[in-house]
Amino acid sequence: PALLLLDEPSLGLAPKVTAELFEVLGRVKAEERTSMVLVEQNAALALELADTAYLLEAGRTVLSGPAAELRTDDAVRRSYLGY
């Protein structure tokens, strides 16, 4: 497909299975050049896979930008990534 829509793909999965799933999604993105819209509460995994990220709180966008920048933003790390 040209586009995958993924709503909480890690929900209910064991951590090992989640890691394997995101590894496959990363390969699909890179090798097949498939675009993805991903809704995921595991911000660390989502930011690793994403090119662009939108952080939502109560249905409103509170921050957006390149995922690599958001991953290194101190406020994002403290609030969403837990370190």
N, C-alpha and C positions, 0 to 999 in steps of 0.2 A: 504493500500500500504506500501511497505518497504521504499519508498522515495517520498517525496513531493517536487516539484519545485514551488516556490512562487516568482513571480515577482511583486513587489510593491503591496502587498495585501491590504494596507491601502489607496491606492490612491483613492481620491474622497469620502471616507467614513467619516461620522460624527465621532467626537472623541469618543462618547459613543459606537458606533458600532465598531470602531477600537479596543477599549479596550476589548470589548466582543470577537471579532475575535481572538485577541492575547491570551486571556484567553483560548479559545477553542484550539488554536494551542499548547499552553503549556500543556494542558491536553492530547492531542493526542501524543505529544512528550513523556510525562511521562508514560502514561497508555498503549499506544500501541507500545511504543519504536520505533516510526517512525522517520527516519532520514529526515532532511529538508535542502534544499538549499534555502536560503531566500535572496532576493535582496530588500532592504528597505531603503528609505531615512530618515525615522524616526529612527535615530540611537539609541535613548534611548530605544525604544520598541525592536528593533532588538537585542541590547546587553543584554536585560533582558531575551530574549528567547534563545539566542545562547549559545553554548558551546565554539565555536571558531569563531573569527570574522576576516574579512579582510576589511580594509578601503581602498576604491578606490578613486583616484582623476584623472580625465581625462583618465580613463581607465587603470590606473596603480595602483598596490598595493603599498600603502605608509606605511602601518602598518598592522601587523597581530599578533594574539596571542590569548590566552584565553580571552573570553569575559569579565569575571569577572575582570581580570587585566586591560583591556582597559577601562572598566566602571569607574575605580578609578584613571586612569592616568590623571594628571592635564591638560596636553596638549590636550588630547582627550576631556576631559570635556569642556574646553574653546572653542575649535574649532568646535566640533561636537554636543555637548549636550547643549550648551548655558548657563552653570552655572559654 
